[in-house]
Amino acid sequence: PFNSMRVIIQMDPPDHREFRNVASGFFTPRGITRLDDIVTNTARMVIDRLSEHGSEPVDFVAEVAQRHPLRVLCTILGVPPEDEDRLLELTSQLFAFDDPDLGPPGEDRQAAADLLGLQFYDLFNVIIEERRENPRDDLASLLANAQLKNGEPMGLIETLGYYLIVFNAGHDTTRHSLSGAIGAFLEHPEEFARLKKDPSLLKTAVDEIVRYTAPVNYMKRTAMQDYQLDDTLIKKGDRLCMFYGAANRDEEIFDDPDRFDVGREHNRHLGFGWAEHYCLGAHLAKASISALLEQMIERIE
């Protein structure tokens, strides 16, 4: 069944709008304020754990950048802490089953991927059934009980696909942003000092981190009509590869685009996509990054 799974990032209108509307209310700025305690407490917990290492070096990606969005997303998706690592392993291997290093083990990769899919189903089907019997004020309940505009309940495969894309897309992009952030601050310590001195720059700093690090590398799309782009004619049906990092360093849009500037104004980056496919969880991602940055500038030298 996972071979037939569609997720909203692969959909076109009208299906895309219908399925996006299922969770769009949860991810609005007003909706995300309900999660302030979750993102703040998780960020504080992650930084608290750094002290357990004493003077030993810490892998920032594994211990901080990965752990923070993992706990936030598992909380809103109803995944208990003891299943966090397993979910991370399952989704990472499912999205990389063609990769010999990152994908599932074994020579029969499709069979291994099918097994991973069944394990993913077992993990989330328990949550779906529980949230249908005992709904709560969380995203897990919203998805488990979702109805499409015709009043029909969202199918099981589509529901599982929603859980999968929310977790994987939300976790990977935030992890890459935070990993890129520590790299940028190590290369530009004056910007970290500037942010520590003036925390009011947090909002612009978050957008600059997303622009500068471009956590999504590329996306493939198909042209729906002919389009003239400078000297290049893109024809209807052409398959295109869009590189976000290149767009976010466009010298026609950004002043000194290779400079990391936590106070950059009018930051028209494309790190969250654009138009129809603008990132559904952008506000949650910004809140998560901001919460961790706030802990870092208060507690890390």
C-alpha positions in Angstrom: 0.0 0.0 0.0 2.9 2.4 0.6 3.7 2.3 -3.1 0.3 4.0 -3.7 0.7 6.6 -0.9 0.5 10.2 -2.0 1.5 13.1 0.2 0.5 16.8 -0.2 4.0 17.8 -1.5 3.3 15.6 -4.5 -0.2 16.7 -5.2 -1.6 19.3 -7.6 -4.9 21.3 -7.3 -7.6 20.6 -6.5 -6.4 17.6 -4.4 -3.5 19.6 -2.9 -5.8 22.4 -1.6 -8.3 19.9 -0.2 -5.7 17.8 1.7 -3.7 20.9 2.8 -6.8 22.4 4.4 -7.0 19.4 6.7 -4.2 20.7 8.9 -3.7 24.3 7.7 -5.6 25.7 10.7 -3.3 23.9 13.1 -0.2 25.5 11.6 -1.4 29.1 11.5 0.5 31.6 13.7 -2.4 31.7 16.1 -2.5 27.9 16.2 1.2 27.6 16.8 1.0 29.8 19.9 -0.7 26.8 21.6 2.7 25.0 21.2 4.8 27.7 22.8 5.3 25.7 26.0 6.2 22.5 24.0 8.9 24.2 21.9 10.3 26.2 24.8 10.4 23.3 27.3 11.9 21.0 24.6 14.6 23.6 23.8 15.4 24.1 27.5 15.6 20.3 28.0 18.0 19.8 25.1 20.3 22.5 26.4 20.0 21.2 30.0 21.3 17.8 28.8 24.5 19.4 27.4 25.7 19.9 31.0 25.6 16.1 31.5 28.5 15.8 29.2 30.7 17.9 31.4 33.8 19.0 29.6 33.5 16.3 26.9 32.9 17.3 23.3 29.3 17.1 22.1 28.0 16.3 18.6 25.7 19.3 18.1 23.8 17.7 15.2 23.0 14.4 17.1 22.5 15.9 20.6 20.8 19.2 19.8 19.8 19.9 16.2 18.2 16.4 15.8 16.7 16.0 19.3 14.9 19.3 19.5 12.5 19.0 16.5 12.3 15.2 17.1 10.7 15.8 20.5 8.5 18.7 19.3 7.0 16.7 16.4 6.6 13.5 18.3 4.7 15.4 21.0 2.1 16.8 18.5 1.9 13.5 16.6 1.3 11.5 19.8 4.5 9.4 19.6 5.7 8.5 23.1 9.4 9.3 24.0 10.4 5.6 24.0 9.4 5.3 20.3 11.2 8.5 19.1 14.4 6.9 18.0 12.6 4.1 16.2 10.4 6.5 14.3 13.5 8.5 13.3 15.1 5.4 12.0 12.0 4.2 10.1 11.3 7.4 8.3 15.0 8.0 7.5 15.2 4.6 5.9 11.9 4.9 4.1 12.9 8.1 2.4 16.3 6.7 1.5 15.5 3.1 0.5 17.5 3.5 -2.8 20.6 4.7 -0.9 23.0 1.8 -0.1 24.3 3.6 3.0 21.2 5.2 4.4 18.4 2.8 3.2 17.2 -0.4 4.8 19.7 -3.3 5.0 19.6 -6.4 2.8 19.9 -7.1 -0.9 16.2 -7.1 -1.6 15.7 -3.4 -0.9 12.0 -3.3 -1.9 11.2 -6.1 0.5 13.1 -4.3 3.2 11.3 -1.1 2.4 7.9 -2.9 2.5 8.8 -4.2 6.0 9.7 -0.7 7.1 6.3 0.5 5.8 4.5 -2.2 7.8 6.4 -1.2 11.0 5.5 2.5 10.4 1.9 1.4 9.9 2.0 -0.6 13.2 3.4 2.4 15.1 0.9 5.0 13.9 -2.2 2.8 13.5 -2.1 2.4 17.3 -2.1 6.2 17.7 -4.8 6.7 15.1 -7.2 4.2 16.7 -6.5 5.7 20.2 -7.1 9.3 19.0 -10.4 8.2 17.3 -11.6 6.8 20.6 -10.2 9.5 22.8 -9.5 12.7 20.7 -7.3 15.4 22.3 -6.3 18.9 21.3 -3.4 17.9 19.1 -2.4 17.3 15.5 -2.6 13.5 16.0 -6.3 13.7 16.8 -6.9 16.2 14.0 -5.4 13.9 11.4 -7.0 10.7 12.8 -10.5 12.2 12.6 -10.0 14.4 9.5 -12.8 14.7 6.9 -12.4 15.9 3.4 -14.7 18.6 1.9 -17.2 15.9 0.7 -17.7 14.8 4.3 -15.9 11.5 3.7 -13.2 10.6 6.3 -9.6 10.8 5.1 -8.5 7.3 4.0 -6.0 5.3 6.1 -3.2 5.4 3.6 -3.7 9.2 3.2 -3.7 9.6 6.9 -0.5 7.6 7.3 1.0 9.7 4.5 0.1 12.9 6.4 1.9 11.6 9.5 4.9 10.6 7.5 5.3 13.9 5.6 4.7 16.1 8.7 7.3 14.2 10.6 9.9 13.8 8.0 9.7 17.2 6.3 9.3 19.0 9.6 12.2 17.2 11.3 14.7 17.2 8.5 14.4 20.9 7.6 14.5 22.1 11.2 17.5 19.8 12.0 19.3 21.1 8.9 18.6 24.7 9.8 19.9 24.3 13.3 22.9 22.4 12.1 23.6 25.2 9.6 23.0 27.8 12.3 25.8 26.5 14.5 28.1 26.3 11.5 27.3 29.9 10.6 27.8 31.1 14.1 31.2 29.3 14.4 32.3 31.0 11.1 30.8 34.3 12.2 31.1 34.6 16.0 30.5 38.3 15.8 26.9 37.5 14.7 26.4 35.3 17.7 27.7 38.0 20.0 25.5 40.5 18.2 22.4 38.3 18.8 23.4 37.7 22.5 23.6 41.5 23.0 20.3 42.2 21.2 17.8 39.3 21.4 15.2 41.5 19.6 17.0 40.3 16.4 15.7 36.7 16.9 13.0 37.1 14.3 15.3 38.3 11.6 18.0 35.8 12.7 15.6 32.9 12.1 14.8 33.9 8.6 18.5 34.6 7.9 19.5 31.1 9.1 16.9 29.6 6.7 18.1 31.8 3.9 21.8 31.2 4.5 21.7 27.5 5.2 18.9 26.6 2.6 17.8 23.4 4.6 16.0 22.1 1.5 18.5 21.4 -1.2 16.3 21.0 -4.3 12.9 20.1 -5.5 11.8 18.7 -8.8 8.7 20.0 -10.6 7.1 19.8 -14.0 6.2 22.9 -16.0 2.5 23.3 -16.6 2.9 25.9 -19.4 5.5 27.5 -21.5 7.5 30.1 -19.7 10.3 32.5 -20.8 13.0 32.8 -18.1 15.5 35.4 -19.3 17.2 33.7 -22.3 15.7 30.2 -21.6 12.4 29.0 -22.9 10.9 26.5 -20.4 8.4 24.3 -22.3 5.2 22.8 -21.0 6.1 19.3 -19.7 9.7 20.1 -19.0 11.0 18.6 -15.8 12.8 21.2 -13.7 15.2 21.0 -10.7 15.0 24.0 -8.5 18.0 24.7 -6.2 16.9 26.7 -3.2 20.5 27.6 -2.1 21.0 29.3 -5.5 17.8 31.2 -5.2 18.7 32.3 -1.6 22.0 33.7 -2.8 20.6 35.6 -5.8 22.5 38.8 -6.1 19.6 40.5 -7.9 17.5 40.0 -4.8 19.9 40.2 -1.8 22.5 42.7 -0.9 25.8 41.0 -0.3 24.1 37.5 -0.5 27.1 35.5 0.8 27.2 37.6 4.1 25.5 36.1 7.2 23.6 38.9 8.8 21.3 38.1 11.7 19.7 41.6 11.3 19.0 41.3 7.6 15.8 43.1 6.7 13.4 42.5 3.8 14.6 38.9 3.6 12.6 37.5 0.6 14.2 34.0 0.8 12.6 30.9 -0.7 13.7 28.5 2.1 10.0 27.6 2.8 9.0 27.3 -0.9 6.5 29.5 -2.6 2.8 29.9 -3.5 0.9 26.7 -3.7 3.5 24.6 -2.0 4.7 27.1 0.7 5.7 25.0 3.7 2.7 24.0 5.7 4.8 23.9 8.9 6.8 27.1 8.4 5.5 28.8 11.5 6.2 25.8 13.7 9.7 25.6 12.2 10.4 29.2 13.0 9.0 28.8 16.5 11.2 25.8 17.1 14.4 27.5 15.7 13.6 30.6 17.7 13.1 28.7 21.0 16.5 26.9 20.6 18.3 30.1 19.6 16.9 31.9 22.7 18.3 29.1 24.9 21.6 29.3 23.1 22.2 33.0 23.4 21.2 32.9 27.1 23.3 29.9 28.1 26.1 29.2 25.6 29.3 31.2 25.3 
